Amino acid sequence: MSKKFNEFIQGDSGDLSINRLTEIPNINSPQPPGDISTWFLGTRAENGAEFKELIGKAVDHIIEYRQTYLPDDPETITPEVKSSPEHRAGMGALTDAYNKLLEYLREYATPYFSMRYQGHVLWDTTLPGMLGYFATMLHNPNQLTIQMSTATTLLELLVGKDLCAMVGFPSNNEIEPWSHITAGGSIAIIEAVWATREMKFFPFAAREALKIEPALLKARNIEVPIVDGSHPKLLEATSWQLFNIRQDDILTLPQRIWDLCGESEELQDVYSVWDLLLKRSLNGRGWSAMSRTCFQDVGDLKMITSSTKHYTWPKAMASLGMGTDNEIDLYVDADARMDMKKLEEALAECLENRNPVLLTAAVLGSVEESAVDPLESILELRETYRKKGLEFNIHVDAAWGGYLMSMIRRDYKFAEQNSPLFIDDFSRVPCNEHTLRQLQRIRECDSATIDPHKMGYIPYPAGGNLYRNGQLKNLTIYAGSYIGATQSIRPQEPSVAIYGLEGSKPGARAAAVFLSHQVIRPSVSGYGKIVSQSMFNTKLFCLRLLLMATEQDNFIMVPLPRLKIEREGSNGDKESYLATLRSSLYGKTQDEILADPEAMAMFREIGCDENILCYAFNFKRQDGSINDDPELFFKLTDLVYDRFHVHYYEDGKAEDIHKYRFFLTSTIFQKSDYGPTFIENYAKRLGLSKTPDSIKVLRSIVMDPCVSDLPDGGSFFDEIIETLRSNVTEIIEQNFR
């Protein structure tokens, strides 16, 4: 990689000539002017004229580009060809098919952009995201090699650096973070587990290389730092010791060996050492050979997750040959966060049985419960077990919640990313204290998943895989000479595709994230505005739900997130607390709430950790008592859900989507997955007489920053709440009376 490119990536240079690209757009700048009204097309396409004009510029651009590139080259579609019957018929067929597709989409496409949509994990996409994707799609670059993506490989490298800077992964002379865009969070998770697995076995690869390679003779007495404080020689260390070395110490082994051996005919540089060690890696030797030398005094390798994990985690264990039986799945507490007592018990058992631990996955925004695991406690517990001789990585699965960092991230440039990370005052940030504390600790973890196509509002597919120590990527390098690279980690051309699982992948998605990050910086003045507004709206919606049922209504509504007095285990009266919420917050505008510090402090603790809200209704009997029969509760939930999700006919066609006035989804919590604490607590709050094996709930995902505080001073939550109220009331009258 050239010095010029390195300078540019570091933010010290503003231009880089490469082929026709004479100046890379500047992502290394403060937040440009603009606000939410300029960043989206609008629920009624209010920015439609501007969008059409900008899309037209992309079409004009690709036409002009083709017409001016070596203009003496011959035409292939001449005026004579265009006037032929075949050409006219073909274009007519294209136009007809295209019109039918547009009609089909008009009839059946879900209105994700609408204020009425609270279904799945998507809403509108940003204008710069759509424009960046569309304009670059017309060129169809492939990130497989920079020769096929002369512009967009560089954009992806910059975006990766920007994601690392957003969470605050430290950058210094010894460690440089690294990230790239993937097809989604699933690919990102599998990549991270794969790289971490290879890192865990890398000391064994180094041991084999030291035994066999004459070029490494001078390094055969090298010592390795074990987390318990001991420093055995690498060739004499036990398997248990080699499995319990910190990641950063493992990744320095090639440099340390090079420093001891020096340049020779066999070793030209440190990359030569990497190459020798990687030949003996698990990737190279396979499970059978590695098992004969790596598990002599230890048990099976384990990975720890919580029951709110994404389904990709067991998929990663299966696909990487470690086995789903070796995934330790922990129950959660009443707030759907990882139960720290369960984690400590699991670590103690692994230590006692000498089971190496690959990593512990902390969820920062589960996509069903909207819970944030106690990352600060996981980090503290790791320090405790390091002293006992047990080491493991920590991966933050922030695929959903990673962009929440923008609410507290100072505006920054690349060159300033080691300056203070966070804003000075969190009191106006609409996040509970628990979530704010965890966000500040991501930078101390080893890897993370953050998906721009979720809370980054980027068109699919755009996941993100982040490594705090960028050397980790070297353990998953695969390439071919035909794409301008080799199996060596020695730098060739700038690349993103030789690392990880994907080969061919669209450059358009990198451009989409890049342009969106350029226009809407992932900091407090950019994405922070969007995410803060959606979080504020989630809490407003939860408040409205909490207070929607009166004594006269035939139902109660119970959100999954507990009230603050319930979380704290206080003996305060719930009705009095709700009355305080009503008097302090209900009917207040956002500006009024923000202007009142006491009201804002109370508001921040309402609802879930992030902006997915699960809730359920239960009906009152005619005598006013609450139904305690789980089966009747399930029936009510199903009937409500049926009113607000699209049904499909036997021929595969959907119902008339335009008749729906509200969209939500549902999910099921299984006692066998979540454990008794979580299920029993929620069943009790719902008024059920016994704890069922599962609880089905409704789910709203509030990504919309525009649904409250409309220009006329009203709130669209009035419409949503009334739609829910009237339907629930009617369902109960028709089925439970």
Secondary structure as GFF3:
##gff-version 3
##sequence-region A 1 737
A	DSSP	alpha_helix	3	9	.	.	.	ID=ss1
A	DSSP	alpha_helix	36	39	.	.	.	ID=ss2
A	DSSP	alpha_helix	48	68	.	.	.	ID=ss3
A	DSSP	alpha_helix	79	82	.	.	.	ID=ss4
A	DSSP	alpha_helix	85	108	.	.	.	ID=ss5
A	DSSP	alpha_helix	127	137	.	.	.	ID=ss6
A	DSSP	alpha_helix	152	167	.	.	.	ID=ss7
A	DSSP	beta_strand	178	182	.	.	.	ID=ss8
A	DSSP	alpha_helix	185	212	.	.	.	ID=ss9
A	DSSP	three_ten_helix	214	219	.	.	.	ID=ss10
A	DSSP	three_ten_helix	234	236	.	.	.	ID=ss11
A	DSSP	alpha_helix	239	242	.	.	.	ID=ss12
A	DSSP	alpha_helix	247	251	.	.	.	ID=ss13
A	DSSP	alpha_helix	253	261	.	.	.	ID=ss14
A	DSSP	alpha_helix	270	278	.	.	.	ID=ss15
A	DSSP	alpha_helix	282	294	.	.	.	ID=ss16
A	DSSP	beta_strand	302	306	.	.	.	ID=ss17
A	DSSP	alpha_helix	312	319	.	.	.	ID=ss18
A	DSSP	three_ten_helix	324	326	.	.	.	ID=ss19
A	DSSP	beta_strand	327	330	.	.	.	ID=ss20
A	DSSP	alpha_helix	340	353	.	.	.	ID=ss21
A	DSSP	beta_strand	357	363	.	.	.	ID=ss22
A	DSSP	alpha_helix	375	387	.	.	.	ID=ss23
A	DSSP	beta_strand	393	397	.	.	.	ID=ss24
A	DSSP	three_ten_helix	402	407	.	.	.	ID=ss25
A	DSSP	three_ten_helix	414	416	.	.	.	ID=ss26
A	DSSP	alpha_helix	433	439	.	.	.	ID=ss27
A	DSSP	three_ten_helix	442	444	.	.	.	ID=ss28
A	DSSP	beta_strand	447	449	.	.	.	ID=ss29
A	DSSP	beta_strand	463	467	.	.	.	ID=ss30
A	DSSP	three_ten_helix	470	476	.	.	.	ID=ss31
A	DSSP	three_ten_helix	481	483	.	.	.	ID=ss32
A	DSSP	alpha_helix	507	519	.	.	.	ID=ss33
A	DSSP	alpha_helix	527	546	.	.	.	ID=ss34
A	DSSP	beta_strand	555	559	.	.	.	ID=ss35
A	DSSP	alpha_helix	564	567	.	.	.	ID=ss36
A	DSSP	alpha_helix	574	585	.	.	.	ID=ss37
A	DSSP	alpha_helix	590	595	.	.	.	ID=ss38
A	DSSP	alpha_helix	597	604	.	.	.	ID=ss39
A	DSSP	beta_strand	612	619	.	.	.	ID=ss40
A	DSSP	alpha_helix	630	643	.	.	.	ID=ss41
A	DSSP	three_ten_helix	657	659	.	.	.	ID=ss42
A	DSSP	beta_strand	665	670	.	.	.	ID=ss43
A	DSSP	alpha_helix	671	674	.	.	.	ID=ss44
A	DSSP	alpha_helix	676	686	.	.	.	ID=ss45
A	DSSP	beta_strand	694	701	.	.	.	ID=ss46
A	DSSP	alpha_helix	717	735	.	.	.	ID=ss47
###
